[in-house]
Amino acid sequence: MGKIRVLDDHVVNRIAAGEVVERPASVVKELLENALDAGATSVGVRLEGGGRDRIEVADDGSGMGRDDALLALERHATSKLGDPPDLIRITTMGFRGEALPSIAAVSTVFLRTAEADGAGTEIEIRAGRIVAVRDVAMARGTTVIVARLFHNVPARRKFLRSEGTELAHVARVVSRFALCRPDVRFLLEHAGRALLEAPRGESAVERAAHVLGQIARGMSPFDRRVGDIRVHGLAGRPADASAKRDAQACFVNGRLVQDRVLHHAIGAAYENTTPRGQHAPFVLFVELPADAVDVNVHPQKAEVRFRAPTEVHDAVRDVVRGTLAGGRSIPAFSELVPARGAWRPVAVAEPRALAFGPSGGRESAPAPVAEEPQATRSGVAPRALAQIRNSYILAEDPEGLVIVDQHAAHERVLFERLLGEAERGRASVQRLAFPVTVRLAAHEMPVFEDEIGELHRLGLDAAPFGPDTVRIDAIPAVADGIDPAELLRELLGEAASVRTSTAGVERLRHRLVTTASCKAAIKIRRRLTVAEMQALIDDLFAADNPGTCPHGRPTIFRLSVEEMERAFRRR
């Protein structure tokens, strides 16, 4: 007997199931795609046991006749592809023709479908074998019931997680589809309890509020076309960033995907507005010609490949970055601090004058500056009043009291100023009266030689002065007063860490500018005059992203008049 043999159809189906069906959420995803491709306007998902015991997906789509329903259970049978060229211009959500037979190979399936109200067809399949075909009365559409998932593949079933974990995965899938299609009603129930119910015909913002909850209130819509690429969706505030990606979703031509190009573009857009390791909420839709993206690169259709990935990346980055620059509202105290940290009564000490002088001083408050606050790109900036502990600036505007972190605010101002100069070709410099020589460690010299051009763009004029020594002739003007040797070493350390992560020139420049700005910004516990406070606030409100420092920490928040009145029980 030869060594090569053709596998049994049931073995082939189980192998295909292993690629397509990973867990209950995989089943739900495939069935939702079929429902939407069938033109459904209402989809209901009902689960038992987190989907391990029972999954039911019902839709009001076009349905199927008996012959098509039977054929749909054959491998590689599909209504969504015709000629070979269709593979390079796929416009449907499903297309492989493997979902139903793969699901049926590892479970018990009841497929009920009808092309019109009245007579329909029910097919019962157990472990991939059709055991019954019946007539059934039903409304137009399709209902698929999947019971005892992986009952005939115990090794796969034991890898399923707890009921709660599997339910969470399903809920995430249904939520993402609901975000993508506000024109469709979605219902998710578990053990008879509704977990999500989103009515048909909502706006994108309304649907986001239904799905994402309170976090959606601060999201900003965007919609822009860059050549053949349309980029639209909702961008969350940096202040709402968290360590998890639960509130993020990417869609390409209506298809839910996990794509490195898109996530990198989003990360670049939010860079220097959110802390490292934190992820802001967003809903991103990218639409482009069907032949400009290959969706046939992953068994679960979860990944795509762009024909021009750089163009897509830059379009997404620039559109989202521009949206963030347009969001200029001041976050409320309650939005930055958990509820347990809200106002509470404090003990009242002996009255005393506010201290504006150096720490420990007892100076009376200087008279307010005579001039009015300057008009900025976002209107009139708040009026500076005083400092707290020579670190935080108090200001007022018509809505209440504004508090500014002077170091974080100055970081943001310097970051945008220095970055803008560097991107235009050359940052302003401060020539040193006497050049400074710095002896570098063995691991620092190669980094310096690699990045000497970028350091020059930032305004750090330095050149080799021997095998292990560098001479510094000028530093960035914004860093006047900073130790040149210390600044150089900080920048080289940052450059080394970025380059080991294979980051591009843009990210390196951002990180270097962040480091330089942090070193040069005014520090906490430094006394400022009211005029200096006002100048800093004016500069902050003229920035593109005034809400956070380059590290992503908040720069400013407001205590509204309403919050203060509630705290003092005047409301």
HUDA-V621706 format. One record per helix or strand. SS is the DSSP state (@ for helix, = for strand). FROM is the first residue (numbers start at 1). LEN is the number of residues. Records with the same first field share a line. If there is no record, write none. Layout:
BEGIN
SS=FROM-LEN  FROM-LEN
END
This chain:
BEGIN
@=9-12  24-14  49-3  66-6  84-5  99-7  154-4  163-18  204-15  238-3  260-11  290-3  309-18  333-4  339-3  406-18  442-16  477-3  484-16  505-16  530-12  561-7
==42-7  54-6  108-7  118-9  129-10  141-7  185-6  193-6  220-7  229-7  242-1  248-5  255-3  279-1  282-6  293-2  305-2  332-1  375-2  379-2  383-6  392-6  400-6  429-11  461-4  469-8  548-1  554-1  556-5
END
